[in-house]
Amino acid sequence: MCDLNAYIVKDGNEELYLENVNTAKTEEGRVFLRNLFGEQKIFEGAIREISLPGHRLILERK
């Protein structure tokens, strides 16, 4: 499986935001995330980094 865990960068540290993300879409300064359980979150910011081997999606506020 290629699910990612999404993390937010806060004060130089990474905080878990949403697990098992399988859909990420950016639009007008927001990142729309959905996981394999159907849970959806909207993050005000941008994608900083995606690591498929590490199963990580790093988000940051702009």
C-alpha positions in Angstrom: 0.0 0.0 0.0 1.1 3.6 -0.7 -0.7 5.3 2.1 1.1 8.2 3.8 0.9 9.8 7.2 0.5 13.6 7.0 2.5 15.7 9.5 2.4 19.5 10.2 5.6 21.3 10.9 5.2 23.3 14.2 8.0 25.1 15.9 10.5 23.0 14.0 8.9 19.7 15.1 6.6 17.4 13.1 3.1 16.7 14.6 0.9 13.9 13.2 -2.1 15.4 11.4 -3.8 12.5 9.5 -2.9 8.8 9.1 -3.3 6.6 6.1 -3.7 9.4 3.6 -4.4 8.1 0.1 -5.6 11.3 -1.6 -4.1 14.8 -1.4 -5.1 17.8 -3.6 -4.0 21.4 -3.4 -6.2 24.3 -4.3 -5.9 28.1 -3.5 -3.6 27.8 -0.5 -5.2 24.7 1.0 -4.4 21.0 1.0 -7.4 18.6 0.9 -6.6 15.3 2.4 -8.6 12.0 2.6 -7.6 8.7 4.2 -8.6 5.2 3.4 -11.3 5.3 6.1 -13.0 8.2 4.4 -11.9 10.8 7.0 -11.3 14.2 5.3 -9.3 17.2 6.5 -8.5 20.6 5.0 -5.2 22.2 5.8 -4.5 25.9 5.3 -1.0 25.9 3.9 1.1 23.9 1.5 2.9 20.6 0.9 6.5 20.9 2.0 7.7 17.4 1.2 6.5 14.0 0.1 8.5 10.9 0.8 7.0 7.7 -0.7 9.6 5.4 0.7 9.1 6.9 4.2 5.3 7.1 3.8 5.3 10.7 4.9 3.6 13.9 3.7 4.9 17.0 5.4 2.7 20.1 5.5 3.6 23.7 6.5 1.6 26.8 7.1 2.3 29.7 4.7 
